[in-house]
Amino acid sequence: MNPISLPVTELKPALAGLGRIISKRTTLPVLKHVRLERTKTGQLELAATDLDTAAIVRFDAPAQGEPVTLLVPYEDLHNAFKSCGREDTLFITVVEKERVALKFPVGGDFIEHRCESLPAEEFPPITEIHGEPTVLDEALRGAIHEALQCASTDETRLILNGAYLDVSKPKAHYVVGTDGRHLFSSNSFALSLKDSLLIPSHRFLGWKEFDADGDWKLRVAKADKDNALQFEIASNHWRFITRSLDGNYPNWRQVIPNGSSTQTTVEVDPASADSIIQTVARMPNHDSVNHAIGLEIEDRRVRLLAKSSSEDPWTRVELEGVKASGKDVAVHLNRHLLAKALRFGLTRLEIIDAMGPLRFVSEGRQMIVMPVRPNSSPAAPPPVSTPPSASAPAASTTTPPPAAEQQETKTMPENSGNTNGGATRTATTTEGAEKSAIETALAQIEVVRGDFRNGITGLNKLADALKQAQRESKASDKEIQSVRQTIRSLQSVRI
């Protein structure tokens, strides 16, 4: 066969993108390979998959020669690439059965590196998704990226681990992301989707090279009752194929504050946003749990409130380039969420009261942030043992110690009981020097809830391990079937 030539200028971004798909933890050898294909139309493609997600990149350089498909170990290809110069070309050819040679120039001569390969038919098939695409322009891509930054990373709430394209209202399509403590939404979009779609978080989607490769085109496969919904996001050179997440997304609209209830408004000059973000980062942090920082509005002036420890007095820093109107109020929120809202360009803040949800808004985009109490929770207390039951082993529980003030953490309200990923509202308060029996019981409930969450996390990890074992079993069955077919063909040979 004619050698396949890979220009380093195109190979570099290709390997960078495919490396975000290939899992280092996989136990299937074929998943550590990339599929290299020279098509009948003279195009050159590289593909990688982890069985759930796949990426395919198309090269601009013409590929001369007969159609061919072969598998190359990603690690060997990457090491050979690192030995090449920017203007070099790497050549790949088959030298023996299940062996390929990588040739690249070094010091005016060519070096050949031979590596083990696998039969091309062992590479897992990648679903081809056809149909009319939905164009995701720059504004929509930006909204998806911002929603993904606000999505949850909690494995027990998978339905929140992505950006939700909500098309439930024909005249108001939204992009939504939430982790239960803050929520981002953006509208002004018209998507040609029949049903809402959840785009799961993936590091490939956050890759700048993919985002800069032209408008995205979204294609959704036909619904299949037995398998999760698959979709494809394609750019000028890339195709990203993955599965949506099953489940009902929470009713996010119920946490949006009514605009008529706003009592105080803060307007930030966009030119001052970066300096405010830097000021927030430099302010002392007494709260290692919720990273609380205060906003004090008084006489139309806005100050940041922070302190180094709970016992210290508040340090006040007046902000420049900020205008306030309405009632005087002091609110506290997570400083990282405040900085995130300003980075997103959400420069208008609407406040109801000291404990109501805060709404950052700008031109159809908004972020809802739940407030926190000004003082952080105390350190975790020593465990208190409980007697073992007949059906379960002994477990250690914890009860918070007495404190004058304790943190209250609020999360987004729950969704009417129709989702496995809905956010929950929790509140823990302690007053006085000692707890009553009811308060102690409530604290014990929180401990039990934590044990259940840990148990759910363990079950999810076990399910992932079983799925991986099932995939490996299918791959082994396929190999056995291939061997059987080979034996049958040999038995039919007559000498």
C-alpha positions in Angstrom: 0.0 0.0 0.0 1.0 3.6 -0.5 2.2 5.2 2.8 -0.3 7.5 4.5 1.2 10.9 5.0 0.2 13.0 8.0 1.4 16.7 8.0 2.5 17.6 11.5 0.6 20.9 11.3 -2.7 19.0 11.1 -1.6 16.1 13.2 -0.9 18.2 16.3 -4.5 19.5 16.9 -5.9 16.1 15.8 -3.9 14.2 18.6 -4.8 17.0 21.1 -8.5 16.4 20.4 -8.4 12.6 20.3 -6.5 12.5 23.5 -9.5 14.0 25.2 -11.5 11.0 24.1 -9.1 8.1 24.8 -9.4 6.9 28.4 -6.1 6.1 30.2 -8.0 3.7 32.5 -9.4 1.4 29.8 -8.6 -2.2 29.9 -9.6 -2.9 26.3 -6.5 -2.7 24.1 -8.5 -1.6 21.0 -9.6 1.6 22.8 -6.0 2.7 23.1 -5.8 2.8 19.3 -6.9 5.5 16.8 -8.5 4.5 13.6 -6.7 5.9 10.6 -8.8 5.8 7.4 -8.1 6.8 3.8 -11.5 7.0 2.1 -12.5 6.4 -1.5 -13.0 10.1 -2.0 -9.3 10.8 -1.1 -10.0 12.1 2.5 -8.0 11.2 5.5 -9.7 10.7 8.9 -8.6 9.8 12.4 -11.1 8.5 15.0 -11.1 7.6 18.7 -13.7 6.2 21.0 -14.3 5.1 24.6 -17.5 3.2 23.6 -19.8 5.9 24.9 -18.2 8.9 23.1 -16.3 9.2 19.9 -14.5 11.9 17.9 -13.6 12.0 14.2 -11.3 14.6 12.6 -10.9 15.1 8.9 -7.6 16.3 7.4 -7.4 19.0 4.7 -4.4 17.5 3.1 -5.4 15.2 0.1 -4.7 11.5 0.6 -3.5 9.8 -2.5 -3.7 6.0 -2.8 -6.2 3.2 -2.4 -8.8 3.2 0.4 -7.4 1.6 3.6 -8.3 1.4 7.3 -5.8 0.5 10.0 -5.4 0.9 13.7 -2.4 2.8 15.3 -1.6 2.9 19.0 -2.3 6.4 20.2 0.8 6.5 22.5 3.2 5.4 19.7 1.7 7.9 17.3 1.9 10.7 19.9 5.6 9.9 20.7 6.5 9.9 17.0 4.7 13.2 16.6 6.8 14.8 19.4 10.0 13.8 17.5 8.9 15.7 14.4 9.4 19.4 13.5 6.6 21.8 12.7 7.0 21.5 8.9 7.6 17.7 8.9 5.4 14.9 7.6 4.9 11.6 9.3 4.4 8.5 7.1 2.5 5.4 8.2 2.5 2.1 6.4 1.7 -1.6 7.0 4.8 -3.7 7.2 3.4 -7.0 8.5 0.1 -8.4 9.5 -0.9 -6.5 12.7 2.2 -4.4 12.6 2.6 -0.8 11.2 5.6 1.4 10.7 5.9 5.1 11.6 8.5 7.0 9.6 9.6 10.5 10.4 12.6 12.7 9.7 15.3 13.2 12.3 18.6 15.0 11.5 18.2 14.8 7.7 17.4 11.1 7.7 14.2 9.0 8.3 13.7 6.9 11.4 11.3 4.0 11.3 9.4 2.9 14.4 7.4 -0.3 14.2 4.5 -1.0 16.6 1.9 -3.6 17.2 -1.5 -3.0 15.7 -4.9 -4.7 15.7 -7.3 -5.8 12.9 -9.3 -2.8 11.8 -12.6 -4.7 12.2 -12.1 -4.9 16.0 -12.5 -1.1 16.3 -15.9 -0.4 17.8 -18.4 0.9 15.3 -19.2 4.6 15.5 -22.8 5.6 14.9 -23.5 7.6 11.7 -26.1 10.2 12.5 -27.9 11.7 9.6 -30.7 14.3 9.2 -31.2 18.0 9.0 -28.7 19.8 11.3 -29.4 22.5 13.9 -26.8 25.2 13.6 -25.3 26.3 16.9 -23.7 29.7 16.2 -21.2 31.6 18.3 -23.8 33.0 20.7 -25.4 29.7 21.3 -22.0 28.0 21.8 -21.1 30.6 24.3 -24.4 29.9 26.2 -23.7 26.2 26.2 -20.2 26.7 27.6 -21.5 29.0 30.3 -24.2 26.4 31.2 -21.6 23.6 31.4 -19.6 25.8 33.8 -22.6 26.0 36.1 -23.5 22.3 35.8 -23.1 19.9 38.7 -20.2 17.4 39.0 -22.0 15.3 41.6 -22.1 11.7 40.4 -25.3 11.1 42.4 -27.2 13.8 40.4 -26.3 12.8 36.8 -29.2 14.6 35.3 -27.6 17.9 36.3 -24.2 17.0 34.8 -24.6 18.9 31.6 -26.2 21.8 29.6 -29.9 21.4 29.0 -31.4 22.7 25.7 -35.0 23.4 26.8 -37.5 23.6 23.9 -40.6 22.8 25.9 -42.0 26.3 25.1 -42.1 26.9 21.3 -41.5 30.6 21.5 -38.9 30.6 24.3 -36.0 28.2 23.9 -33.4 28.2 26.7 -30.0 26.8 27.5 -29.8 25.9 31.2 -27.2 24.7 33.7 -27.3 24.2 37.4 -25.7 22.4 40.3 -28.5 23.1 42.8 -26.8 26.2 44.4 -26.7 28.4 41.4 -28.5 28.3 38.0 -27.6 29.8 34.6 -30.1 30.3 31.8 -30.0 32.0 28.4 -32.8 32.5 25.9 -33.4 34.3 22.6 -32.7 31.1 20.6 -34.8 29.3 18.1 -33.7 25.6 17.9 -35.1 23.2 15.3 -35.4 20.4 17.9 -38.5 18.4 18.5 -37.6 17.5 22.0 -35.4 19.0 24.7 -31.8 17.6 24.9 -29.2 17.3 27.7 -25.6 17.7 26.5 -23.4 16.0 29.1 -20.3 17.7 30.3 -17.2 16.5 28.5 -13.7 17.9 28.4 -13.8 17.8 24.6 -16.6 20.3 24.4 -14.5 22.8 26.5 -11.5 22.4 24.1 -10.8 25.8 22.5 -9.7 24.3 19.2 -13.1 22.6 18.7 -15.0 25.8 19.7 -12.9 27.8 17.2 -13.5 25.4 14.3 -16.5 27.2 12.9 -20.2 26.9 13.7 -21.4 23.7 15.4 -24.1 21.6 13.7 -26.2 19.4 15.9 -27.8 16.3 14.6 -30.0 14.0 16.8 -30.5 10.3 16.1 -33.9 8.8 16.0 -35.3 7.8 19.4 -34.6 4.3 20.5 -36.4 2.8 23.4 -33.6 0.3 24.2 -30.7 2.8 24.1 -29.9 6.3 25.2 -30.5 9.1 22.7 -27.4 9.7 20.6 -26.4 13.0 19.0 -23.6 14.5 17.0 -22.0 17.9 17.1 -20.0 18.7 14.0 -17.7 21.5 13.1 -15.6 22.2 10.0 -13.1 19.4 10.7 -14.5 17.5 13.7 -17.4 15.3 14.6 -18.3 14.6 18.3 -20.7 11.7 18.9 -22.1 10.9 22.3 -25.2 10.0 24.3 -27.6 12.2 26.1 -28.4 11.5 29.8 -31.7 9.8 30.8 -34.1 11.4 33.2 -36.3 14.4 33.7 -34.6 17.7 34.1 -35.8 19.7 37.2 -38.4 22.4 36.8 -35.8 25.2 36.8 -38.3 28.0 36.1 -39.7 27.8 39.6 -36.6 29.2 41.2 -36.5 32.3 39.0 -37.5 35.3 41.2 -40.4 37.5 40.1 -39.0 40.8 38.8 -41.7 42.7 40.7 -40.3 41.6 44.0 -37.0 43.2 43.5 -36.2 45.8 46.2 -32.6 46.7 45.4 -30.7 46.9 42.1 -27.0 47.1 41.6 -25.5 48.1 38.2 -21.8 47.3 37.5 -20.0 49.2 34.8 -18.6 46.5 32.4 -15.3 48.3 32.4 -15.0 47.8 36.1 -15.9 44.1 36.2 -12.3 42.8 35.9 -11.0 45.0 38.7 -13.9 44.0 41.0 -13.1 40.3 40.2 -9.5 40.9 41.3 -10.7 42.7 44.4 -13.0 39.8 45.3 -10.0 37.3 44.9 -7.8 39.4 47.3 -10.4 39.8 50.0 -9.8 37.7 53.2 -11.8 34.5 53.4 -13.0 33.3 56.8 -15.4 30.7 55.4 -13.7 27.6 54.0 -17.1 26.0 53.5 -19.1 28.4 51.4 -16.5 31.1 50.8 -18.9 33.8 51.8 -18.4 37.4 50.9 -20.8 40.3 51.7 -22.4 43.0 49.6 -23.5 46.0 51.6 -25.7 48.6 49.9 -26.1 51.8 51.8 -26.9 55.3 50.6 -26.5 54.1 47.0 -23.0 53.0 47.7 -21.8 49.4 47.4 -19.2 47.8 49.6 -17.6 44.4 49.8 -17.6 42.7 53.3 -15.0 40.2 54.3 -12.9 39.0 57.3 -10.1 36.6 58.1 -11.9 34.7 60.9 -15.4 34.6 62.4 -14.3 36.6 65.4 -12.8 39.5 63.4 -14.7 42.6 62.5 -15.8 43.0 58.9 -13.4 44.7 56.4 -15.3 47.0 54.1 -14.0 48.0 50.6 -16.1 50.4 48.6 -16.5 49.5 44.9 -15.9 52.0 42.1 -17.9 51.9 38.9 -21.0 50.5 40.7 -24.4 52.2 41.1 -27.1 51.1 43.4 -30.8 52.0 43.8 -33.6 50.9 46.1 -33.6 49.8 49.7 -30.4 49.5 51.8 -29.5 45.8 52.4 -26.6 43.5 53.2 -26.4 40.1 51.5 -23.8 37.3 51.5 -23.0 34.9 48.8 -20.3 32.6 47.5 -17.4 34.8 46.2 -16.6 32.3 43.4 -20.2 32.6 42.1 -20.0 36.4 42.3 -16.8 36.4 40.2 -18.3 33.9 37.8 -21.4 36.1 37.2 -19.2 39.1 36.5 -16.9 37.0 34.1 -20.1 36.1 32.2 -20.9 39.7 31.8 -23.9 39.6 34.1 -23.5 43.2 35.4 -27.0 43.8 36.8 -27.9 42.4 40.2 -31.4 42.3 41.5 -31.9 41.7 45.3 -35.2 40.9 47.1 -33.9 40.8 50.6 -31.0 39.5 52.7 -32.1 35.8 52.4 -33.8 35.8 49.0 -32.2 34.4 45.8 -30.0 36.9 44.0 -30.5 37.4 40.2 -27.6 38.5 38.0 -28.9 39.4 34.5 -27.8 40.9 31.2 -29.5 40.7 27.7 -31.5 37.5 28.0 -28.9 35.7 30.2 -29.3 35.3 34.0 -27.7 33.5 36.9 -29.7 32.8 40.1 -27.5 32.4 43.2 -28.7 31.3 46.6 -27.4 33.4 49.5 -25.4 32.1 52.5 -25.1 33.1 56.1 -22.2 35.4 57.0 -20.4 33.0 59.3 -19.1 29.6 58.3 -19.8 26.3 59.8 -17.5 25.1 62.6 -15.0 22.3 62.0 -16.4 18.7 61.9 -16.9 17.3 65.4 -15.5 14.0 66.6 -17.7 10.9 65.8 -20.2 9.6 68.2 -20.7 5.9 68.2 -24.1 4.2 68.0 -25.0 0.7 69.0 -25.1 -1.8 66.1 -28.4 -3.1 64.9 -29.2 -6.7 64.1 -29.3 -6.2 60.3 -26.5 -3.7 59.8 -22.9 -3.3 61.1 -22.1 -0.5 63.6 -21.7 2.9 62.0 -20.2 6.1 63.3 -22.3 9.2 63.3 -21.5 12.9 63.9 -23.4 15.5 65.8 -22.5 19.2 65.4 -21.2 20.8 68.6 -23.0 23.8 70.2 -22.2 27.1 68.5 -23.5 30.7 68.8 -23.9 30.9 65.0 -23.8 28.2 62.4 -23.9 28.2 58.6 -27.2 27.9 56.7 -26.7 26.5 53.2 -29.6 26.8 50.8 -30.0 25.0 47.5 -32.4 25.3 44.6 -36.0 24.1 45.4 -37.0 20.6 44.4 -38.9 19.8 41.3 -42.4 18.6 42.2 -41.1 15.0 42.6 -40.6 14.1 38.9 -36.8 13.9 38.5 -33.9 11.9 39.9 -31.7 15.0 39.7 -33.8 17.7 41.4 -32.1 19.9 43.9 -33.0 19.8 47.5 -33.4 22.5 50.1 -31.5 22.0 53.4 -31.3 24.3 56.4 -29.3 23.7 59.6 -29.4 26.3 62.3 -28.3 26.3 66.0 -29.3 28.8 68.6 -28.1 29.0 72.2 -25.4 27.0 73.9 -27.2 23.6 73.9 -29.3 21.6 71.4 -32.8 20.3 72.2 -33.7 16.7 71.5 -35.4 17.7 68.3 -32.4 19.5 67.0 -30.2 16.6 67.8 -32.6 14.3 66.0 -32.6 16.6 62.9 -28.8 16.6 63.0 -28.9 12.8 63.1 -31.2 12.8 60.0 -28.6 14.9 58.1 -25.9 12.3 59.0 -28.2 9.4 57.8 -28.8 11.4 54.6 -25.0 11.7 54.1 -24.7 7.9 54.5 -27.4 7.4 51.9 -25.6 9.7 49.5 -22.4 7.8 50.0 -24.2 4.6 49.4 -25.7 5.9 46.1 -22.2 7.1 45.0 -20.9 3.6 45.7 -23.7 2.0 43.7 -23.1 4.4 40.8 -19.4 3.4 40.7 -20.4 -0.3 40.9 -22.8 0.2 38.0 -20.0 1.8 36.0 -17.7 -1.1 36.7 -20.4 -3.6 35.7 -21.0 -1.7 32.4 -17.3 -1.7 31.7 -17.2 -5.5 32.4 -20.2 -5.9 30.1 -18.4 -4.0 27.3 -15.3 -6.1 27.7 -17.4 -9.3 27.6 -19.0 -8.2 24.3 -15.5 -7.4 22.9 -14.4 -10.9 24.0 -17.4 -12.5 22.4 -16.7 -10.7 19.2 -13.1 -12.0 19.2 -14.3 -15.5 19.9 -16.7 -15.3 17.0 -14.0 -14.0 14.7 -11.8 -17.0 15.7 -14.7 -19.4 15.1 -15.2 -18.0 11.6 -11.5 -18.3 10.9 -11.6 -22.0 12.0 -14.6 -22.7 9.8 -12.9 -21.1 6.8 -9.8 -23.3 7.5 -11.9 -26.4 7.8 -13.4 -25.8 4.3 -9.9 -25.7 2.8 -9.1 -28.8 0.8 -5.5 -29.9 0.0 
